[in-house]
Amino acid sequence: MTSMAWVRVWPKWQRLLHAGLALTTVAALVTYEGGRQHEWVGYAALALALLRLALGFGGPMPARFTAFIRAPMVTWDYARAVWKGREARYLSHNPLGAWMVVLLLSLGAGAAATGALYVTDRFWGEAWLIAAHALLAWPLGLLIPLHIAGVIHASRRHRENLVGAMWWHGGKRAESSDRARSPPEA
């Protein structure tokens, strides 16, 4: 077997930001009963979500939403291809994965922002804000496992370790038909 070409898809800073968002979001969900730990984890999640949103609109090309978000019809066609077991491989996020990024990031940022507002003097005890915080946060508990299932499905389907690519080395093989031995150095 010959050595295959690898492409850096996600730079280290982007993988660290992803890890930070994932960890703070899960920590906020686990500490949902409130208290100082929940509050500080929420502030960290809010800061990371705002940074990710800013980079999505004006950061380097791998982080920009325009680099990986596809039109709704493209996404629908991709979903039908997944159902038939004939979906294309994407070097970055596939269309369903891209929209999951948008959904997770929107809900996470909204939950963190409403949580931050809730502890201010102006909005303390406001029932509508508590309800908004819960309505934004609780779907994350369902969507995160769905996101992980999608990553596992795509990894198996295309015979590549997406978890390793996003969390450790940031690379994927250059061609969909290639089988690679080792990822690029982090």
C-alpha positions as MATLAB code, in Angstrom:
seq = 'MTSMAWVRVWPKWQRLLHAGLALTTVAALVTYEGGRQHEWVGYAALALALLRLALGFGGPMPARFTAFIRAPMVTWDYARAVWKGREARYLSHNPLGAWMVVLLLSLGAGAAATGALYVTDRFWGEAWLIAAHALLAWPLGLLIPLHIAGVIHASRRHRENLVGAMWWHGGKRAESSDRARSPPEA';
ca = [
       0.000    0.000    0.000;
       1.359    3.396   -0.897;
       1.235    6.494    1.234;
      -1.784    8.693    0.506;
      -2.107   12.448    0.402;
      -3.600   14.226    3.427;
      -5.235   17.617    3.544;
      -5.486   19.793    6.640;
      -9.208   20.483    6.993;
      -9.463   21.960   10.490;
      -6.537   23.961   11.938;
      -5.554   23.498   15.572;
      -7.228   26.713   16.779;
     -10.519   25.595   15.221;
     -10.300   22.148   16.816;
      -9.553   23.722   20.206;
     -12.541   26.049   19.820;
     -14.742   23.069   18.922;
     -13.490   21.146   21.961;
     -14.091   24.142   24.223;
     -17.631   24.605   22.933;
     -18.396   20.914   23.285;
     -17.021   20.648   26.810;
     -18.612   23.831   28.147;
     -21.975   22.984   26.591;
     -22.006   19.501   28.092;
     -20.838   20.897   31.454;
     -23.657   23.459   31.375;
     -26.201   20.729   30.642;
     -24.844   18.510   33.426;
     -24.993   21.367   35.959;
     -28.467   22.488   34.794;
     -29.764   22.961   38.337;
     -27.850   26.222   38.507;
     -25.287   27.571   40.915;
     -21.903   29.167   40.439;
     -20.402   26.317   38.439;
     -23.289   26.389   35.938;
     -23.054   30.155   35.709;
     -19.297   30.241   35.008;
     -19.453   27.372   32.532;
     -22.273   29.267   30.812;
     -20.148   32.432   30.580;
     -17.319   30.394   29.051;
     -19.734   28.787   26.584;
     -21.119   32.211   25.658;
     -17.649   33.648   25.046;
     -16.666   30.674   22.888;
     -19.969   30.735   20.973;
     -19.626   34.459   20.261;
     -16.052   33.922   19.079;
     -17.179   31.067   16.816;
     -20.006   33.175   15.402;
     -17.621   36.065   14.712;
     -15.175   33.728   12.985;
     -18.036   32.199   11.027;
     -18.832   35.552    9.478;
     -15.393   37.138    9.202;
     -12.657   34.686   10.150;
     -10.255   32.612    8.095;
     -11.833   30.623    5.273;
     -12.009   27.207    7.022;
     -14.102   28.785    9.781;
     -16.445   30.832    7.617;
     -19.968   29.535    7.316;
     -19.841   30.221    3.573;
     -17.032   27.652    3.309;
     -19.252   24.728    4.279;
     -22.957   25.622    4.513;
     -24.908   24.498    1.476;
     -28.270   25.625    0.124;
     -31.396   23.926    1.490;
     -32.043   21.979   -1.739;
     -28.452   20.707   -1.790;
     -28.912   19.615    1.815;
     -32.215   17.913    1.017;
     -30.627   16.079   -1.938;
     -27.775   15.014    0.327;
     -30.227   13.728    2.970;
     -32.000   11.646    0.315;
     -28.650   10.268   -0.847;
     -27.784    9.330    2.766;
     -31.102    7.502    3.043;
     -30.251    5.553   -0.127;
     -26.679    4.909    1.045;
     -25.162    6.863   -1.859;
     -24.084   10.149   -0.299;
     -20.975   11.941   -1.522;
     -17.971   12.447    0.722;
     -17.132   16.039    1.638;
     -13.709   17.239    2.659;
     -15.193   19.608    5.240;
     -18.678   19.313    6.772;
     -21.271   17.523    4.703;
     -24.499   19.516    4.152;
     -26.376   17.893    7.060;
     -23.379   18.298    9.361;
     -23.041   21.944    8.385;
     -26.645   22.699    9.300;
     -26.187   20.791   12.558;
     -23.263   23.138   13.328;
     -25.542   26.132   12.742;
     -28.311   24.665   14.895;
     -26.038   23.649   17.783;
     -24.215   26.966   17.728;
     -27.440   29.001   17.563;
     -29.098   27.116   20.392;
     -25.938   27.157   22.511;
     -25.346   30.871   22.016;
     -29.009   31.639   22.697;
     -29.075   29.503   25.838;
     -25.866   31.069   27.131;
     -27.063   34.599   26.347;
     -30.425   34.110   28.068;
     -28.644   32.566   31.039;
     -26.294   35.534   31.254;
     -29.235   37.957   31.075;
     -31.107   36.049   33.751;
     -28.503   36.836   36.414;
     -28.597   40.583   35.754;
     -30.527   42.935   38.031;
     -32.780   44.010   35.173;
     -33.963   40.506   34.252;
     -33.627   38.612   37.535;
     -36.599   36.275   38.049;
     -38.278   37.005   34.714;
     -40.365   33.938   33.889;
     -40.221   34.476   30.121;
     -36.412   34.536   30.246;
     -36.249   31.343   32.305;
     -38.571   29.688   29.785;
     -36.498   30.947   26.834;
     -33.312   29.673   28.468;
     -34.834   26.205   28.925;
     -36.357   26.123   25.430;
     -32.949   26.900   23.923;
     -30.875   24.659   26.185;
     -32.829   21.410   26.456;
     -32.860   20.561   22.728;
     -29.066   20.459   22.928;
     -29.368   17.351   25.077;
     -31.039   15.618   22.125;
     -29.080   17.198   19.304;
     -25.613   16.497   20.711;
     -26.115   12.699   20.625;
     -27.664   13.059   17.151;
     -24.572   15.022   16.060;
     -22.295   12.317   17.459;
     -24.353    9.625   15.702;
     -23.990   11.534   12.429;
     -20.219   11.732   12.897;
     -20.050    7.988   13.592;
     -22.249    7.243   10.575;
     -20.153    9.397    8.230;
     -16.932    7.945    9.643;
     -18.071    4.397    8.961;
     -19.637    5.210    5.631;
     -16.519    6.886    4.234;
     -14.000    4.826    6.212;
     -12.346    7.749    7.944;
     -11.929    8.802   11.541;
     -13.811   12.095   11.799;
     -13.402   12.162   15.570;
      -9.630   12.004   15.141;
      -9.761   14.639   12.415;
     -11.759   17.104   14.525;
     -10.197   16.467   17.922;
      -6.559   15.550   17.215;
      -4.891   15.897   13.852;
      -7.245   18.027   11.737;
      -6.614   16.144    8.501;
      -8.503   13.947    6.093;
      -7.349   11.961    3.083;
      -7.345   14.033   -0.073;
      -9.297   11.649   -2.302;
     -12.440    9.773   -1.374;
     -11.147    6.516   -2.860;
      -7.816    6.645   -1.052;
      -7.102    4.607    2.050;
      -4.501    6.342    4.172;
      -2.061    5.013    6.721;
      -1.603    7.927    9.064;
      -2.924   11.476    9.450;
      -0.747   14.562    9.245;
       1.018   15.770   12.357;
      -1.027   18.089   14.542;
];
